[in-house]
């Protein structure tokens, strides 16, 4: 199994892709939860690894801090893992709970009994819900860096004892965290591949006319000869360019990858603004009155259109690729 740090880093890198990141950004509270969860998984892992390499001590006060701190670190890491899964699947019902993982249920039980709520659980004297009342004690003389004995006392009957081995708890927790992160990674990669396959045959670059250079020549000529036949041809060529831009925007919207906060909107803004100004120019309207200024706008538009074409090629290449990091399981439909 991959290590917790490697899986966490791989997931974090996966969502840094602008298209996937932009989708997550739309829900700011959920994005904040996701970012916090990533950090807390890493922070608690650091604490757990530091515990594993810490020197042995017989200082009772320090041992209490070590035991309390480790069990709490395991508990908090599990909480963060639950929040991470929920942030990636905000609409999933029933909601994922960390207690569905058998290792988590055991570890959380030990944490709750030893340091979470040790003094009293249940109420033997409750008039409405009478039941067993228990209390817990860490045997001080049993404490070491390796573990401790937990004593459970009951309202009736003698106590019971359990030896808690901390390194075994860490190993169980690590196996669980790696399994959950790996499953999440595989599901995200499978969903990504399903998305790519859905649109792989639709080449975005084909949206753009293969006579784009010729059309810009006509726009340049029309700008210089506004009010003539050349001006009319220039206007028609500009409209064909505008249709290409609109079709590209529609195709990206169809793929569900175009958001107000998207980097893609930056590229569209660089094209659509000069395009609108030149359209107004050919109508005898707008702020452009000088053909030299209109020529400059045309040059800028041509340059930014070439950027859009290059972007379309890059997206097509990405959609044609398989995910190199994906395991065989990642190519299955989530839940299959």
N, C-alpha and C positions, 0 to 999 in steps of 0.2 A: 504493500500500500504506500501511496505517496504520503509524505509528511504533512502535518497540519499546515505548516508555513507555506509549503509549495502549493498545496491545494488552494489555500486562501489567496495567495499571490496570483495564481492562475485565474481564479474567478474574478479577482479585482481587475486584472488586465483585460479579461474578456469583456467586461462592461465598459471599459474605457473607449471602445470603438464608438465613434460619434453616433452612429445609427442606433446602437443599443443603449448608449448613455442618454441620448435625447428622449427616448421613450420613457426611461425611468425618471428623468428630470420633470416630467409633466406632473407628477405627484410629489410635491416638495416634502410633505411630512414623511411619506414613505421613503423618499431618497435620503432624508436625514436619518431615518431608522436604519437604512441599509449601510450608510457610511459609519454610523456609530457601531453597528454590529460587527463590521469588518475590523474596526479598531479594537473593540473589546475582546474579540476572539484572539487577536494578536497579543494584546496586553496580558491577558490571563495565561496564554501559552508561555509568554516570557516568565511569568511568575512561577508556573509549574516547572519549567525547565531549570529555573534558578533553584527551586527547592531540591530537585534531583541531584544537583551538583553541590549543594550546601554541605559544609563539614558537620560531622556528628557533634552533638552537644548533650550535656547532662544538666544544663541550666533549665530548671522547671519553668521559670517564667518565659524564657525564650521558646521552650518546647510548646507551651500553650499558644504563643504567637504563631509558631510554625504550623501547628495542627489546625488552629482556627483559620489561619491564612490560606493554607492549602485547600481545605475543604470548601472554603468560601470561593476560592479561585475556580475550583471545578464547577461549583454551582453557578457562578456568574458566567462562566464560559458556556455552559449549557443554555442558560437564558439567552445569551447573545446568539448562539447557534439557532435557537428557536426563532428569534427575531429576524435573523438573516433569511431563513427559509420563508418566513411569512412575508418579508419585504419583496422577495422574488415572486411570490405567489399570493398577492394581496386578495385575489378574488376566490381563492380556493376554499371550498366548503366540503366537509368540516375542516376547520383550521388545524394546521399542523401543531402538535404539542410535543415537546421534548420527552414527556413521560411515556410517549409511545415507543421510545427506545428502551429496551430492557436494561441496559447498563445504566442509563440515566436514572431510571426509577430506583435502582439499588443504591446508587451513589447519593442521590438526593435524600433518600430515606436515612442513610447514615449521617449525612450532614445535618438534617433536621433534628435527629435524635441527639447527636453529640454536641452540636454548637448552635443549632437554629432555635429549637424550642425544647430544651432538655428538661426543664423543671416540672412541667405538667402537660400531659396530653390526655384528653378525655376528662370525664367527670363522673366518678362513681356515684356521687350523691345527687346528680341532676334529677329533679322530680319528673321532668318531661322526657328526657332521653337518658335514662340511667345506663351506664356502661362501664367498661374497664378504664381505670385511670392508671397511667404509667408515668414514671419519672426516670431520668437517665443520669448516669454519672460516668465521667472519664476517670478510670483508676489512675491516680497520679503516679503511683510507683511503677506502673506499666509503660509509661510514656517514653518514647524515643523518637528519633528521626524516622524510624521504620514503621511505627504504628503505636497502637495503644489497645487497652481492653475497655470495652464499653459495658457497663453494668446497667441492667434494666430492672427496676423495682415496681412491684404491683401492689394494688390496694389489698390484695389477699394472696397468699402464697409466697414462696421464696423468690429471690432474684435470679435472673439469668445473665450469662456473660457471653460476650462476643469479642473475639480478637479481630481488630481492624488493621489490615496490612495496607499501608498507604501506597506503596509502589504498585500493588495489585490494582488498587482503585485507579491510579493514574493510567496504567496500561489499559484497563477496561474503558476508561474515558477517552483515551487516545484512539482506540479502535473504533469507538462510536463516532467521534468527531470526524475522523477520516472517512468513515463510511457515509455519513450524512453529506459531507462536502463533496465527495466523489459522485454520489447519486445526483446531487444538485447540479454539479458540473456536467454530468452526462445528459441530464434532462435539458439543460440550457443549450448544449451543443446540438442535441437532436432537434430541438425546436428551430435552432438557427439553420440547420441543414434542410429541414422541411421547408422553411421560408425560401432558402436559395433555390431549391429544386422547383418550387412553385413558379418562380419567375425566370429560371435559368434560360429558357428558350426565347425570352423576350429581350432582345438586345437593345439597350437604350441608345447606343450610338447610331442605330438605324433610324432613329427619330430625326436626326439632323440630315438635311439635304447634302448630297455629295457635290452639289454645285454652290456650296456656301460662299466660296471665294468669288465666284462669278457674281453672285447676288450682291455682295458687298461692293464689287466694282460698279455695279449699276446704281447702288445707293450713293457712292462717292460722286458719280457723274450726275445723278439727280440733284444732289446738294448744290453742285456748281451751276446747274442749269435749271433751277427751280422755275416753274411756270412754262416749261417747254415739254415736248414729248419725252425727252430724257428724264425730266422731273417726274412725269407720270410713271415711267418704268422704274425709276428709283423708289417711288412710293410703293409700287406693287412688290418689289423685291424686299423692301423693309417689312411689309406685311407677311411675306413668306417666312422671314426670319422670326417675326413675332409668333407665328404659328408653331414654329419649331420649339420656341421657348415654352409656350403654353402646353404643348404636347409633352415636353420633358417634365414640366411641373406636374401634369396630370398623371404621368406614369409613376413618378416618385410618390405621389399621394396615394395611388392605387396600392403601392407596396407598403403603405403605412409607415413611411420613414421620413416624412416631411412634417416638421413641427415648427412652431413660432420661434423656439429657442435653438433650432437646428443650425449647424454651420452651413448647411445647404442654402438656407435663406439668405446668408451673406452673399453667396455667389449669385443667387437670383436677383438680389437687390442691385448688384453691380451691373446687371444686364438690363433689368426692367426699367430702372430710372432713365438711363440714356435712350433706351428704346422709346419710352413715353415722350421724352423731349423731342426726339427726331420725328415721331409721328405728328406731334403738334407743329413742328417746323414745316413739314410738307403740307399741312393744312393752313399754313399762314397764321398759326396761333402760337401761344407759349412764349417762353423767354428767349428762345434762339431767334435772332433776327439777322445775324451776320453769317454768311456762308463759311467763313473761316472758323467760327465757333462751331458751326454744325459739322464741319469736316473733322474737327478735333473730337467731337462727341462720337462721330462715326468710327474714327480710329480706336477710341476707347471701347466702343461697343464691340468692334471686331475682335479686339484683344480678349475681352471678357467672354465672348462667345466661344473662342478657341479654348478658354479655360473650362467652359461647360462641356464641350465636346471631350476634352481630356478627362474630365470627371466622369462622364458617361462611360468611357472606355475602362477606367479604373474600376468602376462599380461592376461592369460586365465581367471583368477579369476576376473580381472577388467572388461573384455569384457562380462562376465556373469552377472555383476551387473547392476542394474538400478541406475540412478543418484538420490541420496536421496534428493537433494535440489531442484530437478526439480518440477515445478508446472505442473498440467495436460496439460496446453497449450504447455509445452516444448516437449511433446511427439508427437506433430504434425509436419508434414513436413513443413519447413520454407516456408512461402508464401501461405500455404493452408488455 
